[in-house]
């Protein structure tokens, strides 16, 4: 991974969950526009699964923090 890509990920991690969602939606939309580099259905399902699990874990952590 390039330094620029690493920096983008660091900025992404600093965004609010809503901003992260909006950015991911836009990136997925744009990825469909790349000629010759379309993601397969399997890759998209994998990305969606990873995103769901990350959001689920974040929601669980937030609930645990609020319960304290």
N, C-alpha and C positions, 0 to 999 in steps of 0.2 A: 504494500500500500504506500502511496506517495505521501510526502509530508503535507501536501495540500489536502488530500483526502482525510488524513488524520486530524488536521485542524478543523475541517468541516464537521467531522464526527464530534469533536470536543465542543464546538459551538452548538451542535444539535443537542448534545447532552445537557447544555445549560438552558435550553428553551423550556417553557412551560409545557405540560402535557398537551394542552390544546394546540400550541404552536407546533409541537412535534407531529401531532396528528395531521395538521394542515400541510406541513412540509412533506410528510410521507405520502399523503394523497397526491400532491402535485408531482413528486418525484416518480411515483408509480404511473401517473398519467403520462408524463413525459417519456418514461422508459418505453412505452408503447409506440412512441413516435420515432424511435431510433431505428434507422434502416439497417437491416441485417443483424441486429442485436436484440431481437425481441425475446422476452422472457417466456419460457415454456409455462404451461399450466401448472406443472409440478413445481417449478421454481416459485411461481406466484403463490401457490398454496403453502409452500414452505415459509415464505416471507410472512404471509398472513398468520400462520400458526405461531411463528416466533413473536410477531407483534402482539397477538392476542395473549400469549403466555407472559410477555413482559408487562403488558397493561394489567393483567390479572394479578401478577405478583406485586405491582405497584399499588393496586387497589387494596390488596391484602395487607401490605405494609402500612398504608394510610389508616386502615381500619384498626390495626393493632396499635398504632401510635395514638389514635383517638380514644381507645379503650383504656389507656393508662391514666 
